[in-house]
Every structure is written in structure tokens, then in C-alpha cells.
Amino acid sequence: MKREYFEQMENIIRENLEKRGMDQIYLKGELENAARELLSSVTVFIVTGFCVKDCLTGETDGPIGAVSLAGALEKLGKKVILITDEYSGDMLYSCCLVKEIQAPVEIVPYKGAESFCEKLISIYKPSHVVAIERPGKAKDRRYYSMRGEIISDIIPNTDPLFEKAKELGITTLAVGDGGNELGMGKVSRFVIKNVPNGEKIYATLSADYLIVAGVSNWGAHAIVGALSLMINKMLLHDLKTEIMLLEEMNKAGGVDGCTKERTLTVDGLSLKENLEILRRLRNVVKDWLSSSTEKMLIG
């Protein structure tokens, strides 16, 4: 059954969750549901970018997942708009060049962010809004890092993308790995109970569909993998492209969100570890495509 393949992907991206206290969260079936929802999309917003305060630059987790998903959606004929802030803008542009993505990149300003977000929705009229590793406001209306640092003084407010979407009946999706990301309000009680600083940092806004992954890039790759299963075509980029994306992010100023160093790592995990997750996700798709072909030949 195809469902077994979705479950394999869900299990693959659960690696590393125990390091964040997130391993007790398991939203079974959410990956398939999220991908099916995006299959019916027309215009998709993808907001990403998480600034590392000490470096005043974006981290390597998020933009790669965003362009991975954007590339897949464009191949499916969807219109995509990428949204970020000044700290991750150059990184996102660089990743788009690697993937040959046509989507415009909108940079949300710090001042007037709320009205800017509402204007974007008015102009583009998205059918879906996706957040990938984007800060989400806590109950005190502040933004926090995983360490509990207040980052509201540098992070433009993109929560209105979700708030306005809910008002207008626009479907929301999110990918996160720590509980302080936009859309993670769906599992806030788990975050409060199990994540260090959880009571302080947990994001309040909920996504209609939520992918919790050990690294947010992995969660986005898994959605692409799930879309691949649904259309019987490999949409996930290869390992060489993943390396190129990381290299270009480094050149544009990207740093590892955990080590705060400009290296080919993500969330403190080596290049080899990150590539292994992508390889395994691609293998699940390859196995499905192979079995589908065999069934067609037998039939």
C-alpha cells in the first residue's frame, strides 16, 4: 500500500527529535494529508528564514526546504511566492538560482510588517500559506530563539500571514522542529511539557497541517517526497543539488543555527547526516516508483 511509504518517510524525518524534546509528538498521517492538500493548491505562499541573533544572518535550516518545496510545486504547475526577511533574502535568492525557480521573493520589512503581509495576501490571493522554519510569536507576543533569547527586536512580524489566512479560510501548513516556529501552536501542549524553555518560547498560532521533523529542511523534503508518490514521479532533488544549495547559502552568509558557524551543516548535524536523510527519502520514492512499474508490467 502507498500509505506504508508515507509512514516510512514520517519515520525517517523523526530522527533528531529527541534532542529537542519533540520525540513524543507523532502526527500520523499528517504528511500524506499535507501533500494531498498542496496537490490541490493554485497559488502558494512559502514563508521561511530564522535569523541567528548573534550573527544577524539567517540559518541554513529553512530556505533549503522552502526552495525544495517551491521547485516541486512549480513543476506541478502551481504559482509560488517565497517570503522572508532581510536576513535570509540573499540566501533564498541564491538557492532559487541553483534550483532555477521562477517564484518571486518578497522581503518583509521590520516596520509595517503587518500591513505588508496583508497586502501580499490581497495582491497574490494565495490558496495556501506554508511556513517552514519561521519564528512564531509566543503567548507574550514576542519571538524567541530555542535558547529563550528575545528576538522580537530583529524579526519582522509574519504571523499576520497565518492570522489573515484563517480569517479568509485559506489553508495553512507548517514545518518546524523546535516548537517556537509559526504554525507549531497545534502541538503547544507537548512543547510546554517536554521542550526546554517550552512554556516561554512555544508558538501560539496553529497550522491546519503540521509536519514535525528533526530538521525543518527534512520535513519540507518529505512533503516533496509525498507529492512524488502521489504523481508517480521523482520531485526530490539529488544529493549534489543539496550540497550546492548549502554552499550557496554559506556564500550568502548563512550559518548553522546551533553552532552559529558558516559551515556545510544544519542544526549542528554534519553534511553527511543531512545528505543521508535526503538519500533515504529519495530511496522510498524510488522503491515506490519501481513497484508501481512492476505492477503495470504484470498487469
Secondary structure, DSSP 8 states (H G I E B T S, - for coil): -HHHHHHHHHHHTTTTGGGGT-TT---TTHHHHHHHHHHT-SEEEEEE--EETTTTEEBSTTHHHHHHHHHHHHHTT-EEEEEE-TTTHHHHHHHHHHHT----EEE--STTHHHHHHHHHHHH--SEEEEES-B---TTS--B-TT--B-TTTS---HHHHHHHHHHT-EEEEEESSS-BTBBGGGHHHHHHHSTTHHHH----B-SEEEE-SSHHHHHHHHHHHHHHHHTS--S--HHHHHHHHHHHHHTT-B-TTT-S-SS-BTTB-HHHHHHHHHHHHHHHHHHHHHHHHHHHH-
